[in-house]
Amino acid sequence: MAHHENQPKWKGKANAKVEGPKAEQVWPLLEDFFGLNKWFPTLSTCLPVEGISGQPGCVRYCAGFKTPVNNGEEIVNWTKQKLLSIDKTELTFSYSIIDGNVGFNSYVSTIKVVPNEDGCNVEWLYEVEPVEGWTQEDLKTFITSGLLVMAKRMEEALQAAQTSAS
């Protein structure tokens, strides 16, 4: 573990397009801090630990997700994540991982919904100390693929809701 200490943090950004639904429709799905399991692939559990969902300081427990370094092993990955800040006007929030078994130290992430002409983009900026057993590419793949699935699921859920409403 010590050999990572002097290395710079890994930083990156993933982007996913949500076609059709507007930023104001996608935001409430992301703003529900305790509802991540509805959208993130293979995440079977997302439970409130403390606080009120969507209020800074609240903590969620997430478990059951797969990572690129599991190599088929049946490990139950888990993290506790704390909401650091939220801006309902700018459609953005930041959170950190405060505990877990995936080796993410000093992990901070910012999620932002950005309007565009045919819907919106969801941006996921992240920063973490180098992770034992991972490459920076593993992390990028994990976050990008997760975000792409989330965007697709949100797009489908919002389109289905629109269809049933009309």
N, C-alpha and C positions, 0 to 999 in steps of 0.2 A: 504494500500500500504506500509506503514512504516514497517510492520513486516517482509518484505523480505530483508531489507537493509543489515543486518549482515550475511545473508546466503551466502554461496559460490555460484559462478556462476554454472549454469548447463552446462556441457560440454558433447559432444558426437560425434559419427562418424557414418555415414551411408555409405553403400557400395553397389554398384549395378554393375553387370556384363553386358557388352555389348558383345554379342557373334557374331563373324564374323568380323565386322568393326574394323579397327585398330585405335589406339589412335589418329593418325594424321587425321583420317576421322571424328572422334567424336568431337575433339577439336574445329573446326570452328563453330559447332552448339552451343556449350557452350560459346565460346568466343563472340558470338553475344549477348552482354549484354542487348540490347533492344528487343531481340527476345525470351525471356523466355516463353511467352504465347504459343509458338509453341510446347513446350515440357511439361511444368508443368501442372498437372491435375487440372481442374476446374478454372484455371487462365484465365479469359476472356480478361483481358486488361494488356498490358505492353507497356507503352509509354515513349518516351524520355522526360525528364524534362530539362536537361541541359547537355552540353558537347557532345562529339562524342563517339558513342558506342565503347567499347573496350579500351578507354583511361582513365587512372586513373582520378578520380574526376567527371566522368560523373554520372548522376543520372537518375534512371528509376522509374516510378510510376506503381505499380502492384496492380490490384484489381480483385475481383470476386472469389478468392479462398475460399474453405471451410476449416475449421479447426475442430479438434475433439471436441471442446467445443462449437460449434454453436448450438448443440442440436436441429437441425431442424429449428432454427430461420432464417429468411431471412435477414441476415445482410450482407452488402457489406463490406467485409474485404478489407483493403488496406494498403499498405506500400510504402514508398519512400526508395529506396536503392541506396547507393553510392558505386561505384567501387573504392576500396582502392589501389589495386595493381594488376598487371597482368604480368605473365612471360610466354611468348610464347615458350620459350625453354623447360621449366619445365612443360608446359601445366597445369598451375595453376593460379587461381585468387582469390582475397579476396574482400568481400564487407561487408558493414554494413547497418543496417536499421536505418535511420536517423529520420523517422517520421512514424506514422501509428496508426491504431485503434485496433491492436491485442495485445497490451501490451508487446511487445518485447523491453526491454530496454537494452542498451549496447550489442546488438546482433551483432556478427561478425561471418562470415562464410568463409571457404576456400574450393573451389572446385578444385579437381585435377583429371586429366585423367592419369591413370597408365597402360602402355602396359602390356599385358600378352600373353601367348602362343596362346590362341584362340580368341583374340580380345583385349579387354581392360576392366578395372574397372573404374568406376567413384566414387571418394570418396568425401564425403561432411562432413567436420568437422565444428562443430558449438559450440558457446559459448554464453550464454545469462544470464542475471539476472533472478532469478525465476519469472515465469509469473503468475500473478494473475488469479486464476480460472483454472489453468492448473496443471497437474502433470508432472514430468520429463518424464514419460512414454508417456503422450499425445504428448509431443514435439518430442520424438524419433519416435513414430508412424507416426506423420505428415510428418516429414522429410524423414524417410525411405520409406514410401509408395509413397510419391511424387517422390523420386529419382528412385524407381523401375519402376514407370510408365514412367518417363522421359527416362530411359535407353531403355525400350521396344519401345517407340515411335521413338527414334533415330535409334535404330537397324532396325526397320521396314522401316523408311524413307531412310536410307542408302542402305538397300537391294533393295528397290523399285527403287532407283536411279541407282543402279548397273544393275538391270534387264532391265530397259528401255534404258540404255547405251549400253547393249550388244545385 
